[in-house]
Amino acid sequence: MIAQSRAVQKALASLDKLLIENHLRTHVAHMFAEGGVQRDQAVAELLKAYDLETR
C-alpha cells in the first residue's frame, strides 16, 4: 500500500511539473512581455503557486 501511495505521489509531482512548465512557457511569458500590471500579476501567480506569497 505504501509503494502504491508513493507511486501516485510521484505521478502527481510529475503532472505538477508539466503543468507549471506549460504555464510558464505560455501564459506567464506573455504576461512578462506585456509588462506593467500584467508582469506584477504574473509574479503574484508564481508566488502563490510556490506558496511564497506575502500575507
mmCIF file of the N, C-alpha and C atoms, coordinates in Angstrom:
data_MODEL
# 
_entry.id   MODEL 
# 
loop_
_atom_site.group_PDB 
_atom_site.id 
_atom_site.type_symbol 
_atom_site.label_atom_id 
_atom_site.label_alt_id 
_atom_site.label_comp_id 
_atom_site.label_asym_id 
_atom_site.label_entity_id 
_atom_site.label_seq_id 
_atom_site.pdbx_PDB_ins_code 
_atom_site.Cartn_x 
_atom_site.Cartn_y 
_atom_site.Cartn_z 
_atom_site.occupancy 
_atom_site.B_iso_or_equiv 
_atom_site.pdbx_formal_charge 
_atom_site.auth_seq_id 
_atom_site.auth_comp_id 
_atom_site.auth_asym_id 
_atom_site.auth_atom_id 
_atom_site.pdbx_PDB_model_num 
ATOM 1   N N  . MET A 1 1  ? 0.809 -1.186 0.000   1.00 0.00 ? 1  MET A N  1 
ATOM 2   C CA . MET A 1 1  ? 0.000 0.000  0.000   1.00 0.00 ? 1  MET A CA 1 
ATOM 3   C C  . MET A 1 1  ? 0.866 1.269  0.000   1.00 0.00 ? 1  MET A C  1 
ATOM 4   N N  . ILE A 1 2  ? 1.959 1.269  0.741   1.00 0.00 ? 2  ILE A N  1 
ATOM 5   C CA . ILE A 1 2  ? 2.835 2.437  0.793   1.00 0.00 ? 2  ILE A CA 1 
ATOM 6   C C  . ILE A 1 2  ? 3.481 2.657  -0.569  1.00 0.00 ? 2  ILE A C  1 
ATOM 7   N N  . ALA A 1 3  ? 3.901 1.580  -1.220  1.00 0.00 ? 3  ALA A N  1 
ATOM 8   C CA . ALA A 1 3  ? 4.523 1.699  -2.542  1.00 0.00 ? 3  ALA A CA 1 
ATOM 9   C C  . ALA A 1 3  ? 3.545 2.305  -3.545  1.00 0.00 ? 3  ALA A C  1 
ATOM 10  N N  . GLN A 1 4  ? 2.291 1.917  -3.476  1.00 0.00 ? 4  GLN A N  1 
ATOM 11  C CA . GLN A 1 4  ? 1.274 2.475  -4.373  1.00 0.00 ? 4  GLN A CA 1 
ATOM 12  C C  . GLN A 1 4  ? 1.061 3.956  -4.096  1.00 0.00 ? 4  GLN A C  1 
ATOM 13  N N  . SER A 1 5  ? 1.040 4.318  -2.836  1.00 0.00 ? 5  SER A N  1 
ATOM 14  C CA . SER A 1 5  ? 0.868 5.716  -2.453  1.00 0.00 ? 5  SER A CA 1 
ATOM 15  C C  . SER A 1 5  ? 2.028 6.553  -2.967  1.00 0.00 ? 5  SER A C  1 
ATOM 16  N N  . ARG A 1 6  ? 3.244 6.045  -2.821  1.00 0.00 ? 6  ARG A N  1 
ATOM 17  C CA . ARG A 1 6  ? 4.424 6.769  -3.304  1.00 0.00 ? 6  ARG A CA 1 
ATOM 18  C C  . ARG A 1 6  ? 4.380 6.922  -4.821  1.00 0.00 ? 6  ARG A C  1 
ATOM 19  N N  . ALA A 1 7  ? 3.928 5.868  -5.516  1.00 0.00 ? 7  ALA A N  1 
ATOM 20  C CA . ALA A 1 7  ? 3.828 5.923  -6.977  1.00 0.00 ? 7  ALA A CA 1 
ATOM 21  C C  . ALA A 1 7  ? 2.838 7.001  -7.402  1.00 0.00 ? 7  ALA A C  1 
ATOM 22  N N  . VAL A 1 8  ? 1.727 7.099  -6.712  1.00 0.00 ? 8  VAL A N  1 
ATOM 23  C CA . VAL A 1 8  ? 0.721 8.127  -7.013  1.00 0.00 ? 8  VAL A CA 1 
ATOM 24  C C  . VAL A 1 8  ? 1.301 9.511  -6.735  1.00 0.00 ? 8  VAL A C  1 
ATOM 25  N N  . GLN A 1 9  ? 2.010 9.668  -5.622  1.00 0.00 ? 9  GLN A N  1 
ATOM 26  C CA . GLN A 1 9  ? 2.619 10.954 -5.289  1.00 0.00 ? 9  GLN A CA 1 
ATOM 27  C C  . GLN A 1 9  ? 3.636 11.378 -6.351  1.00 0.00 ? 9  GLN A C  1 
ATOM 28  N N  . LYS A 1 10 ? 4.443 10.435 -6.812  1.00 0.00 ? 10 LYS A N  1 
ATOM 29  C CA . LYS A 1 10 ? 5.424 10.750 -7.852  1.00 0.00 ? 10 LYS A CA 1 
ATOM 30  C C  . LYS A 1 10 ? 4.735 11.132 -9.160  1.00 0.00 ? 10 LYS A C  1 
ATOM 31  N N  . ALA A 1 11 ? 3.666 10.420 -9.490  1.00 0.00 ? 11 ALA A N  1 
ATOM 32  C CA . ALA A 1 11 ? 2.928 10.733 -10.722 1.00 0.00 ? 11 ALA A CA 1 
ATOM 33  C C  . ALA A 1 11 ? 2.320 12.132 -10.635 1.00 0.00 ? 11 ALA A C  1 
ATOM 34  N N  . LEU A 1 12 ? 1.766 12.479 -9.496  1.00 0.00 ? 12 LEU A N  1 
ATOM 35  C CA . LEU A 1 12 ? 1.186 13.804 -9.314  1.00 0.00 ? 12 LEU A CA 1 
ATOM 36  C C  . LEU A 1 12 ? 2.260 14.890 -9.353  1.00 0.00 ? 12 LEU A C  1 
ATOM 37  N N  . ALA A 1 13 ? 3.413 14.613 -8.786  1.00 0.00 ? 13 ALA A N  1 
ATOM 38  C CA . ALA A 1 13 ? 4.515 15.577 -8.829  1.00 0.00 ? 13 ALA A CA 1 
ATOM 39  C C  . ALA A 1 13 ? 4.961 15.806 -10.272 1.00 0.00 ? 13 ALA A C  1 
ATOM 40  N N  . SER A 1 14 ? 5.007 14.747 -11.063 1.00 0.00 ? 14 SER A N  1 
ATOM 41  C CA . SER A 1 14 ? 5.373 14.880 -12.474 1.00 0.00 ? 14 SER A CA 1 
ATOM 42  C C  . SER A 1 14 ? 4.327 15.694 -13.224 1.00 0.00 ? 14 SER A C  1 
ATOM 43  N N  . LEU A 1 15 ? 3.062 15.460 -12.928 1.00 0.00 ? 15 LEU A N  1 
ATOM 44  C CA . LEU A 1 15 ? 1.991 16.229 -13.549 1.00 0.00 ? 15 LEU A CA 1 
ATOM 45  C C  . LEU A 1 15 ? 2.097 17.701 -13.171 1.00 0.00 ? 15 LEU A C  1 
ATOM 46  N N  . ASP A 1 16 ? 2.349 17.975 -11.898 1.00 0.00 ? 16 ASP A N  1 
ATOM 47  C CA . ASP A 1 16 ? 2.522 19.364 -11.446 1.00 0.00 ? 16 ASP A CA 1 
ATOM 48  C C  . ASP A 1 16 ? 3.649 20.046 -12.214 1.00 0.00 ? 16 ASP A C  1 
ATOM 49  N N  . LYS A 1 17 ? 4.753 19.343 -12.380 1.00 0.00 ? 17 LYS A N  1 
ATOM 50  C CA . LYS A 1 17 ? 5.895 19.913 -13.096 1.00 0.00 ? 17 LYS A CA 1 
ATOM 51  C C  . LYS A 1 17 ? 5.511 20.267 -14.524 1.00 0.00 ? 17 LYS A C  1 
ATOM 52  N N  . LEU A 1 18 ? 4.820 19.372 -15.212 1.00 0.00 ? 18 LEU A N  1 
ATOM 53  C CA . LEU A 1 18 ? 4.408 19.632 -16.588 1.00 0.00 ? 18 LEU A CA 1 
ATOM 54  C C  . LEU A 1 18 ? 3.440 20.807 -16.675 1.00 0.00 ? 18 LEU A C  1 
ATOM 55  N N  . LEU A 1 19 ? 2.491 20.874 -15.757 1.00 0.00 ? 19 LEU A N  1 
ATOM 56  C CA . LEU A 1 19 ? 1.516 21.966 -15.757 1.00 0.00 ? 19 LEU A CA 1 
ATOM 57  C C  . LEU A 1 19 ? 2.194 23.309 -15.515 1.00 0.00 ? 19 LEU A C  1 
ATOM 58  N N  . ILE A 1 20 ? 3.094 23.349 -14.548 1.00 0.00 ? 20 ILE A N  1 
ATOM 59  C CA . ILE A 1 20 ? 3.785 24.600 -14.236 1.00 0.00 ? 20 ILE A CA 1 
ATOM 60  C C  . ILE A 1 20 ? 4.674 25.015 -15.405 1.00 0.00 ? 20 ILE A C  1 
ATOM 61  N N  . GLU A 1 21 ? 5.383 24.056 -15.991 1.00 0.00 ? 21 GLU A N  1 
ATOM 62  C CA . GLU A 1 21 ? 6.245 24.383 -17.129 1.00 0.00 ? 21 GLU A CA 1 
ATOM 63  C C  . GLU A 1 21 ? 5.424 24.960 -18.281 1.00 0.00 ? 21 GLU A C  1 
ATOM 64  N N  . ASN A 1 22 ? 4.305 24.333 -18.595 1.00 0.00 ? 22 ASN A N  1 
ATOM 65  C CA . ASN A 1 22 ? 3.448 24.825 -19.669 1.00 0.00 ? 22 ASN A CA 1 
ATOM 66  C C  . ASN A 1 22 ? 2.923 26.226 -19.344 1.00 0.00 ? 22 ASN A C  1 
ATOM 67  N N  . HIS A 1 23 ? 2.525 26.432 -18.122 1.00 0.00 ? 23 HIS A N  1 
ATOM 68  C CA . HIS A 1 23 ? 2.005 27.741 -17.703 1.00 0.00 ? 23 HIS A CA 1 
ATOM 69  C C  . HIS A 1 23 ? 3.092 28.810 -17.830 1.00 0.00 ? 23 HIS A C  1 
ATOM 70  N N  . LEU A 1 24 ? 4.307 28.481 -17.423 1.00 0.00 ? 24 LEU A N  1 
ATOM 71  C CA . LEU A 1 24 ? 5.414 29.430 -17.520 1.00 0.00 ? 24 LEU A CA 1 
ATOM 72  C C  . LEU A 1 24 ? 5.743 29.763 -18.975 1.00 0.00 ? 24 LEU A C  1 
ATOM 73  N N  . ARG A 1 25 ? 5.772 28.752 -19.827 1.00 0.00 ? 25 ARG A N  1 
ATOM 74  C CA . ARG A 1 25 ? 6.152 28.964 -21.225 1.00 0.00 ? 25 ARG A CA 1 
ATOM 75  C C  . ARG A 1 25 ? 5.104 29.732 -22.021 1.00 0.00 ? 25 ARG A C  1 
ATOM 76  N N  . THR A 1 26 ? 3.871 29.671 -21.596 1.00 0.00 ? 26 THR A N  1 
ATOM 77  C CA . THR A 1 26 ? 2.802 30.315 -22.364 1.00 0.00 ? 26 THR A CA 1 
ATOM 78  C C  . THR A 1 26 ? 2.293 31.560 -21.645 1.00 0.00 ? 26 THR A C  1 
ATOM 79  N N  . HIS A 1 27 ? 1.443 31.356 -20.697 1.00 0.00 ? 27 HIS A N  1 
ATOM 80  C CA . HIS A 1 27 ? 0.736 32.442 -20.020 1.00 0.00 ? 27 HIS A CA 1 
ATOM 81  C C  . HIS A 1 27 ? 1.686 33.417 -19.325 1.00 0.00 ? 27 HIS A C  1 
ATOM 82  N N  . VAL A 1 28 ? 2.589 32.918 -18.512 1.00 0.00 ? 28 VAL A N  1 
ATOM 83  C CA . VAL A 1 28 ? 3.478 33.791 -17.738 1.00 0.00 ? 28 VAL A CA 1 
ATOM 84  C C  . VAL A 1 28 ? 4.435 34.535 -18.665 1.00 0.00 ? 28 VAL A C  1 
ATOM 85  N N  . ALA A 1 29 ? 4.969 33.852 -19.674 1.00 0.00 ? 29 ALA A N  1 
ATOM 86  C CA . ALA A 1 29 ? 5.870 34.515 -20.616 1.00 0.00 ? 29 ALA A CA 1 
ATOM 87  C C  . ALA A 1 29 ? 5.157 35.677 -21.308 1.00 0.00 ? 29 ALA A C  1 
ATOM 88  N N  . HIS A 1 30 ? 3.912 35.455 -21.686 1.00 0.00 ? 30 HIS A N  1 
ATOM 89  C CA . HIS A 1 30 ? 3.123 36.514 -22.329 1.00 0.00 ? 30 HIS A CA 1 
ATOM 90  C C  . HIS A 1 30 ? 2.908 37.676 -21.361 1.00 0.00 ? 30 HIS A C  1 
ATOM 91  N N  . MET A 1 31 ? 2.589 37.373 -20.114 1.00 0.00 ? 31 MET A N  1 
ATOM 92  C CA . MET A 1 31 ? 2.340 38.420 -19.116 1.00 0.00 ? 31 MET A CA 1 
ATOM 93  C C  . MET A 1 31 ? 3.605 39.243 -18.868 1.00 0.00 ? 31 MET A C  1 
ATOM 94  N N  . PHE A 1 32 ? 4.757 38.593 -18.818 1.00 0.00 ? 32 PHE A N  1 
ATOM 95  C CA . PHE A 1 32 ? 6.015 39.326 -18.628 1.00 0.00 ? 32 PHE A CA 1 
ATOM 96  C C  . PHE A 1 32 ? 6.300 40.219 -19.835 1.00 0.00 ? 32 PHE A C  1 
ATOM 97  N N  . ALA A 1 33 ? 5.998 39.710 -21.026 1.00 0.00 ? 33 ALA A N  1 
ATOM 98  C CA . ALA A 1 33 ? 6.224 40.501 -22.233 1.00 0.00 ? 33 ALA A CA 1 
ATOM 99  C C  . ALA A 1 33 ? 5.340 41.744 -22.253 1.00 0.00 ? 33 ALA A C  1 
ATOM 100 N N  . GLU A 1 34 ? 4.135 41.643 -21.706 1.00 0.00 ? 34 GLU A N  1 
ATOM 101 C CA . GLU A 1 34 ? 3.225 42.781 -21.645 1.00 0.00 ? 34 GLU A CA 1 
ATOM 102 C C  . GLU A 1 34 ? 3.745 43.854 -20.686 1.00 0.00 ? 34 GLU A C  1 
ATOM 103 N N  . GLY A 1 35 ? 4.407 43.416 -19.620 1.00 0.00 ? 35 GLY A N  1 
ATOM 104 C CA . GLY A 1 35 ? 4.955 44.352 -18.641 1.00 0.00 ? 35 GLY A CA 1 
ATOM 105 C C  . GLY A 1 35 ? 3.897 44.968 -17.748 1.00 0.00 ? 35 GLY A C  1 
ATOM 106 N N  . GLY A 1 36 ? 4.308 45.917 -16.944 1.00 0.00 ? 36 GLY A N  1 
ATOM 107 C CA . GLY A 1 36 ? 3.408 46.660 -16.063 1.00 0.00 ? 36 GLY A CA 1 
ATOM 108 C C  . GLY A 1 36 ? 2.583 45.782 -15.143 1.00 0.00 ? 36 GLY A C  1 
ATOM 109 N N  . VAL A 1 37 ? 1.281 46.027 -15.137 1.00 0.00 ? 37 VAL A N  1 
ATOM 110 C CA . VAL A 1 37 ? 0.356 45.299 -14.262 1.00 0.00 ? 37 VAL A CA 1 
ATOM 111 C C  . VAL A 1 37 ? 0.358 43.812 -14.591 1.00 0.00 ? 37 VAL A C  1 
ATOM 112 N N  . GLN A 1 38 ? 0.451 43.483 -15.875 1.00 0.00 ? 38 GLN A N  1 
ATOM 113 C CA . GLN A 1 38 ? 0.470 42.074 -16.277 1.00 0.00 ? 38 GLN A CA 1 
ATOM 114 C C  . GLN A 1 38 ? 1.656 41.344 -15.652 1.00 0.00 ? 38 GLN A C  1 
ATOM 115 N N  . ARG A 1 39 ? 2.811 41.995 -15.666 1.00 0.00 ? 39 ARG A N  1 
ATOM 116 C CA . ARG A 1 39 ? 4.001 41.376 -15.069 1.00 0.00 ? 39 ARG A CA 1 
ATOM 117 C C  . ARG A 1 39 ? 3.811 41.212 -13.572 1.00 0.00 ? 39 ARG A C  1 
ATOM 118 N N  . ASP A 1 40 ? 3.256 42.204 -12.913 1.00 0.00 ? 40 ASP A N  1 
ATOM 119 C CA . ASP A 1 40 ? 3.001 42.120 -11.474 1.00 0.00 ? 40 ASP A CA 1 
ATOM 120 C C  . ASP A 1 40 ? 2.053 40.963 -11.155 1.00 0.00 ? 40 ASP A C  1 
ATOM 121 N N  . GLN A 1 41 ? 1.041 40.768 -11.997 1.00 0.00 ? 41 GLN A N  1 
ATOM 122 C CA . GLN A 1 41 ? 0.107 39.661 -11.795 1.00 0.00 ? 41 GLN A CA 1 
ATOM 123 C C  . GLN A 1 41 ? 0.804 38.316 -11.985 1.00 0.00 ? 41 GLN A C  1 
ATOM 124 N N  . ALA A 1 42 ? 1.700 38.250 -12.959 1.00 0.00 ? 42 ALA A N  1 
ATOM 125 C CA . ALA A 1 42 ? 2.448 37.013 -13.190 1.00 0.00 ? 42 ALA A CA 1 
ATOM 126 C C  . ALA A 1 42 ? 3.310 36.672 -11.981 1.00 0.00 ? 42 ALA A C  1 
ATOM 127 N N  . VAL A 1 43 ? 3.977 37.678 -11.428 1.00 0.00 ? 43 VAL A N  1 
ATOM 128 C CA . VAL A 1 43 ? 4.800 37.459 -10.239 1.00 0.00 ? 43 VAL A CA 1 
ATOM 129 C C  . VAL A 1 43 ? 3.926 36.971 -9.086  1.00 0.00 ? 43 VAL A C  1 
ATOM 130 N N  . ALA A 1 44 ? 2.771 37.588 -8.907  1.00 0.00 ? 44 ALA A N  1 
ATOM 131 C CA . ALA A 1 44 ? 1.850 37.174 -7.836  1.00 0.00 ? 44 ALA A CA 1 
ATOM 132 C C  . ALA A 1 44 ? 1.401 35.727 -8.035  1.00 0.00 ? 44 ALA A C  1 
ATOM 133 N N  . GLU A 1 45 ? 1.120 35.341 -9.286  1.00 0.00 ? 45 GLU A N  1 
ATOM 134 C CA . GLU A 1 45 ? 0.725 33.958 -9.568  1.00 0.00 ? 45 GLU A CA 1 
ATOM 135 C C  . GLU A 1 45 ? 1.847 32.983 -9.206  1.00 0.00 ? 45 GLU A C  1 
ATOM 136 N N  . LEU A 1 46 ? 3.077 33.348 -9.572  1.00 0.00 ? 46 LEU A N  1 
ATOM 137 C CA . LEU A 1 46 ? 4.206 32.470 -9.263  1.00 0.00 ? 46 LEU A CA 1 
ATOM 138 C C  . LEU A 1 46 ? 4.409 32.338 -7.763  1.00 0.00 ? 46 LEU A C  1 
ATOM 139 N N  . LEU A 1 47 ? 4.318 33.447 -7.054  1.00 0.00 ? 47 LEU A N  1 
ATOM 140 C CA . LEU A 1 47 ? 4.470 33.392 -5.600  1.00 0.00 ? 47 LEU A CA 1 
ATOM 141 C C  . LEU A 1 47 ? 3.392 32.522 -4.972  1.00 0.00 ? 47 LEU A C  1 
ATOM 142 N N  . LYS A 1 48 ? 2.178 32.627 -5.468  1.00 0.00 ? 48 LYS A N  1 
ATOM 143 C CA . LYS A 1 48 ? 1.088 31.815 -4.948  1.00 0.00 ? 48 LYS A CA 1 
ATOM 144 C C  . LYS A 1 48 ? 1.311 30.331 -5.277  1.00 0.00 ? 48 LYS A C  1 
ATOM 145 N N  . ALA A 1 49 ? 1.750 30.058 -6.497  1.00 0.00 ? 49 ALA A N  1 
ATOM 146 C CA . ALA A 1 49 ? 1.982 28.667 -6.912  1.00 0.00 ? 49 ALA A CA 1 
ATOM 147 C C  . ALA A 1 49 ? 3.023 27.982 -6.048  1.00 0.00 ? 49 ALA A C  1 
ATOM 148 N N  . TYR A 1 50 ? 4.010 28.735 -5.591  1.00 0.00 ? 50 TYR A N  1 
ATOM 149 C CA . TYR A 1 50 ? 5.080 28.177 -4.771  1.00 0.00 ? 50 TYR A CA 1 
ATOM 150 C C  . TYR A 1 50 ? 4.898 28.474 -3.291  1.00 0.00 ? 50 TYR A C  1 
ATOM 151 N N  . ASP A 1 51 ? 3.679 28.879 -2.918  1.00 0.00 ? 51 ASP A N  1 
ATOM 152 C CA . ASP A 1 51 ? 3.357 29.188 -1.515  1.00 0.00 ? 51 ASP A CA 1 
ATOM 153 C C  . ASP A 1 51 ? 4.327 30.189 -0.909  1.00 0.00 ? 51 ASP A C  1 
ATOM 154 N N  . LEU A 1 52 ? 4.705 31.209 -1.689  1.00 0.00 ? 52 LEU A N  1 
ATOM 155 C CA . LEU A 1 52 ? 5.644 32.226 -1.222  1.00 0.00 ? 52 LEU A CA 1 
ATOM 156 C C  . LEU A 1 52 ? 4.989 33.591 -1.085  1.00 0.00 ? 52 LEU A C  1 
ATOM 157 N N  . GLU A 1 53 ? 3.687 33.646 -1.327  1.00 0.00 ? 53 GLU A N  1 
ATOM 158 C CA . GLU A 1 53 ? 3.022 34.952 -1.292  1.00 0.00 ? 53 GLU A CA 1 
ATOM 159 C C  . GLU A 1 53 ? 3.071 35.543 0.102   1.00 0.00 ? 53 GLU A C  1 
ATOM 160 N N  . THR A 1 54 ? 3.170 36.858 0.161   1.00 0.00 ? 54 THR A N  1 
ATOM 161 C CA . THR A 1 54 ? 3.202 37.534 1.441   1.00 0.00 ? 54 THR A CA 1 
ATOM 162 C C  . THR A 1 54 ? 1.792 37.674 1.977   1.00 0.00 ? 54 THR A C  1 
ATOM 163 N N  . ARG A 1 55 ? 1.705 37.627 3.265   1.00 0.00 ? 55 ARG A N  1 
ATOM 164 C CA . ARG A 1 55 ? 0.370 37.699 3.880   1.00 0.00 ? 55 ARG A CA 1 
ATOM 165 C C  . ARG A 1 55 ? 0.147 39.025 4.501   1.00 0.00 ? 55 ARG A C  1 
# 
